[in-house]
Amino acid sequence: MQNYKAILEEIYTDGLNATDKGTVASYIPELAHIDKNNFGIHLKTLDGIEYGAGNFNTPFSIQSISKVLALSKAMALIGESVWKRVDVEPSGHPFNQLALLELENGIPRNPLINSGAIVIADILLSHLKNPKEDFLNYVRELTSDTNINYNLEVAKSEKNTGYKNFAAANLLKSFNNLVNSVDDVLDFYFHQCSIEMTCSQLSNAFFFLANKGYCLTNTAHLTKTQAKRINAIMLTCGFYDEAGEFAFEVGLPGKSGVGGGIVALLPNHFVITTWSPGLNKKGNSKLGMLALEQFTTKTKLSIF
Ligand code: DON
């Protein structure tokens, strides 16, 4: 039996003492003022063990982590048709890179880079009756928690400065890979990214991906095969041009966001979430990556 509590506390203390905590994202102005000394870790196992250390109950901007939940909703709605509009290959490029999209005729490499997530947002917009309300309710349902909301200031802040996302959406539109208007799709996308959750809420929300599609209340949200597909995409694409490094160091499917969160999971075993807002050069949480590497090294639990 692993002493998860001792391991998490050790990793937390090491993280607090780290001298280089990375740089907080400032390209979304509303995120720039977050204190980079925040640090939280939360673990939830499928057999009911739960531990948290540090700021694991403080809400933060989930940003790109939302792309996994949006993809999951899109797969639940239209199944394999998703793959007619977005590929499943790692991009090897930053999350907001545009060049590949043009070269590859408007088919994004995968649903976790920005262009791919914008296509998924378009699918949700076409298939949900009240897109923003329905998506938020979906996230709340997965988490078994109604205390989850959009941060309207963050959504507005990104809308005012999201030039590359507007460029991506226009490029998609020019290749006929966007059904709804650029403005409507991006309005939804910026709201989706602005959702605030805590580490423990994120561990709960991602529980279904570690549990063959079944959420905390044992409701099936995806088939076992769909859950497998999403985990595969997280492993190969969840960290953009650092996906190889994350697989190499940590060895788990996971997803990061520029708010400094990372969720990672071992199918059939656990979900672990970290939050530290300082990012490395590739836009992934510096301490979060270190903490997760320590966790899989100390516990010897990874998919490999
Ligand atoms: O579209 C963007 O740039 C942000 N809303 C999300 C980017 C993000 O989180 C990248 N992840 N590390």
Boltz pocket constraint, residues with backbone or C-beta under 6 A from the ligand:
constraints:
  - pocket:
      binder: B
      contacts: [[A, 62], [A, 63], [A, 64], [A, 65], [A, 95], [A, 96], [A, 114], [A, 158], [A, 165], [A, 189], [A, 193], [A, 256], [A, 257], [A, 258], [A, 259], [A, 282], [A, 283], [A, 284]]
      max_distance: 6.0
